[in-house]
Amino acid sequence: MRAWAVTEPGPVEGGSLQLVEKPVPVPGDGELLVHVRACGVCRTDLHVTEGDLPVHRPGVTPGHEVVGVVAGLGSAVTGFAVGDRVGVAWLRHTDGTCGYCLRGAENLCPRSEYTGWDADGGYAEYTTVPAAFAHRLPAGLDDVALAPLLCAGIIGYRALRRAALPPGGRLGLYGFGGSAHLCAQVALAEGATVHVLTRGPAAQRLALELGAASARDAYEAPPEPLDSAILFAPVGDLVPVALRALDRGGVLAVAGIHLSDTPPLNYEQELFYERELRSVTSNTRADAREFLDLAARHDVRATTHTYPLSRAADALTDLKAGRFDGAAVLVNDLNR
């Protein structure tokens, strides 16, 4: 089969992602073979490609926002049949026995594994997923609309919960890409006032179209103090900026898996008055189920820009350069 592989981590413009031939994977015990129809383009894919995240699997195929159809079953699989539409997300495996898993925090499992980092993902004709980590998808949405929900949406949802936004609260979103524009829709549906702080006029326009109360440059102050904020942009310099924008008792959640170095924090200006700084680590399967149900109920929709899967490197390059608002989705054109 044709698949994209990170041949040598480095700048995506330099050819670190190459289209290669790989064998069609064989599903192991308890796994599904999935024929990929669409795969969302996530900033984490860029971090894997460029080496911001350390290599876990040489020559890995990125992609973890996969919508596809079950094409084969490993032994001991129950509850799925060939032809079922399924979603494949970032979290691929946890041990189920550690203290974190047993207390419902499987996202913190020390032996967790991830699609497109520890195992080949969806920038390919086929991928595999443990059946226990495959997601059933809501009806009524097509493949392209669903793909960004499987990471951008789920992580945005977890970040929103980590930010502890009070009912009817004031939320600031720093960066407004694939995850943030889905998170904003959830927050607005739940009655929040949303202020967006981001570079680029296209992203600012999209924020206002979706119902944000304001849209300004990321380094500007919002028009009112914030109860909660989420940092989606992987820019450490924005941490003190966002903390200073919080009201007393406010919470800043950092949603990215990678963040550039943060400058020193001034305790009196940025942390005093019980302001909190929190991180977000992956998600649980419960987060995914809750978000997919909520997205269907509130008609949360991704703004999408499609690329043929044969142009995956171009999509990542455009993501890096900020050339589109919303989310990019790869549509499989590699089948022969």
N, C-alpha and C positions, 0 to 999 in steps of 0.2 A: 504494500500500500504506500501511498505518498503521505509524508508527514514532515512537519517542520521540526528541526532539532537545533538546540543551542550547541553549536560545534565548538565554540571558544567564547566564553563570556566576555563581553566588551560592548562598546557603543553599537546600537542597533544599525546605525547608518553605515557602519564598517563591515557589515555582513556576518555578524555573530549568529544570526538566525538563518539557517539554510534549509531548503526543501530537499528532502532525501527519500530514499526507499527504506522502509522498515517492513519486517514481516507483520502480517495481521496478528494481533495478540491473541493468545489462547486464554480464555477465562479460567482462573483457578477455582479451587473449591470455594463455594459460596459467592462467586463473582458472576457478573453479567458482562457479556460482550455487547458493546453499544455502537451502533452505526451512527456516526455524528451527522446531524443535520445543520446545526448552528452552534457557534461558540462565541461567547462574549469576549471582548478584549479588556483585560483588567490591568491596572498599573502594576500589580504584582507580577504579571507576565513580563513586563518591562524590567522590573527589578531582577527577576531570574535571568533574563536574557543578557542584561548588562553587568551582572555579577554583584549587584548591591546585596543580594541574598547569596550566601555561599552555596557552591555546587553540592547538591545532594545526590544527583544521578547524572553522570557524564552523558552528554548528548540528549538530555531530556527534551521531550516534546511539551511545550507549555500548554496552558488552556484549562480553565476550571469553571467555566460558566457554560456547561455543555447541555444542549438539548438534543436528544437522539432517540433511536428506537432500538429496543432489545433485539439483537441479532443472534444471540447464543447464550446458553446457560451452563455454568459450571455445575459440578455435582453438589447436591445438598441445597440447591436454591429452591425456595418456596415463595409463593406470593407474587411471582412475576412470570410472564409468558413471552415468547417471541412475538414481536409486534407491538408490545407495550411502549408508550412514550414515557421516557424518564429524564430526570435531570441529574447531572453529575456536578458536584460542587467542590470547593477547596478541601474541606475536611474529608479524608478518605479512610482513616483508621484510627482507633484508639484501643487501648488494651482492655478497657472495661473492668479492670480489677484494682487499679490504683485508687488512692484516697480521693483524688480529684474526680475521677469518673464516678465513684460511688456516692459522692455528694452532689452530683449533677453538674459538675464543672469539667466536662470531658474536653473542652477547649484548652484546658491547662495540662492535659495528660502528657507526661514526659516522653511517652513512646508514640505520640501522635504522628501520623503521616499525611501527606498532602498531595492532591492531584496536580500534576504539572510541575512538581518539585521533587517529590520522592518517587513518583510513578508517572509514566507518560500520560499526557492529558489530551485535550480536545482539538489541538491544531493538527488534525489528522483525519483520515477517513474513518478510523475506528479507535475506540479506547475501551478500557475495562473499568469496572467499579465494583467493590464489594456490595452485594445486594442490600446489606444492612445500612449502607450509606448512600444508596440511590434514593432519589426523591420523586414521589408521585406529583404530577404537575396539574394545576387547575385547568379545567376545560375553558374554552372561550378565548384563549390567547394563542397567537401563532408562535412558531419557534423563535423568530427574531425578537418578538416582544418579551418572551419568557427568559431568554438567555441572560440578560443583565441582572435579572432578579436573583440569580443563583449565587452571586457573590456580592456584587455591588449593593443589591437590595438587602441581602441578609446581613452583611457587615454594617451597612448604614443603620439597620434596625437595631443591631446589638449596640452600636455606638450611641444611638439615641437613648436606649435604656441605661447605658453606663453614664450618660450625661445627666441623669436624674432630673429631667425637665419637669417642673411642677405643672399641674393642670392649668391650662391657659397661659403658660409661661412664655418668656421671651428667649428665643433660641438664635444663636449666631452660628452660621456655617462658613468655615474658612476653606476656600476651594469649592468649586461647584462643577465637578465632573460626574462620572457615571453613578457613583455611590451617593453623593450629596443630593443630586436632583431627585433621587428616589426617596431618600430620607426626608427631604423637605415636604414631599407629598404626604408622607405618613404624619409628620408633625402638624401640618396644616389641617389634615383630616381630623386630628385629635384636638384641634382648637388652639394651637400655638400661634404666636406671632413670630415670623421667621425673618431674620436679617441675614443677607448673604454678603460675604466679604471675599472677593475673588478678582483675579486679573482677567482682562479680556472682555470686550463689549458683548460678544456673542453669549458668553456664559451669564453675564449680568442681565441681558435681555431675556434669556430663558428663565432666569430666576423670577423676574417680574411677571412674565407670562404665566408662570405656575402659581403666582399668588404671594410671593415674598413682599414684605412691607417696604424693604429697601434693598438696594444692591450697590455696593461701593467697592473701591479697591481694598485689597486685603490688609493694607497697612493703615487704612483710615479707621477712625473710631465709628462704631455704629451710632445711630441716632438716639439710642437710649441704652442704659445698662442692661446687661444680659443675665438671665437666670442660669443659663447653660450655654455651652458652646462646644462645637465639635470641629476638630482640626482634621480635614481630609487631605489638604495639600501636604506633601512630604517635606515641609520646609521648617526646620527647627527654629529659625529666626522668628517665626510667627507665634511660638509658644508664649513668650512674655507679652506680645501684642494682644493675644486672645485673653490671657489672664487679666491684663489691665482693663479689658472691656467688661469683665464680670462684675456684677453687683455683689454685695456682701453675701457670703454663703454660696456663691455660684460654683459650678463645676465645669471644668474643661476636660473633655475626653479626646484623646489622640487616636484616630481610627486607623492609621496606616501601619503596615507591617514593617516599613522602613521609614526612618526620619533622619534628615541631616542633623548634624550636631546642634544642640541648643546653646544659646549664650547663657552666661550666668544670670540667675534670677535675683531680683531685688525683693527681699522678704516683705518690706513694708508696702511697696507699690503693687506687688503681684501675687502674694500669697496670704498676707494678713487678712483679717476679717473672715477667716475660715473658708477662704477659697480653696478649691481642691483641684488637683491635677491627676487624671486617671489615664491608663492605657486601655487599649482594646486588643484582645488576642483571639483571633479566629472567631469561631462561633460554635455553638452546640447544634445538634440535630433538632433539638426542641426550638431553638431560635429560628431555624429554617422553616419548620412546620408553622410556627406562629406567624412568621412574616408572610409566607405564601398564602395563608388563609386571610390575613389582614389585607394583603395586596389585592386579592380577588374581591374582598368585601368593599374596599374603598376605591377600586378601579385605579390602582397605582400603575402608571404607565411610564416606561422608559422612552426617552427621546433617542432614537437610534439612527445610526448611519451604517449602512451595510457595505461590506467589502467581500469579494470572493475570497475563499480560503487560500487560494493561490497567491493572494496579495497580503498575507499576514504580516510580513515585514514592513510593508507600507503602512498598514494600520497602526503598528506599534510606533513607527516613526512619526506619524501624524499625532498620535496620542502624546508622545514626548514633547512635540512642538506646540501642543494646544490648538491644533487646527480644527477641532470640532467640539461642539457642545454635546452634553448628554453622553451617550455610550456608543462605541463601535461594536458591530457584530459581524463575525465571519460566517458566510454562508457556504456550505460545502459544494465546491465545484471540482473536487479532485477525483470523484468516482470515474472509473474507466470501465 
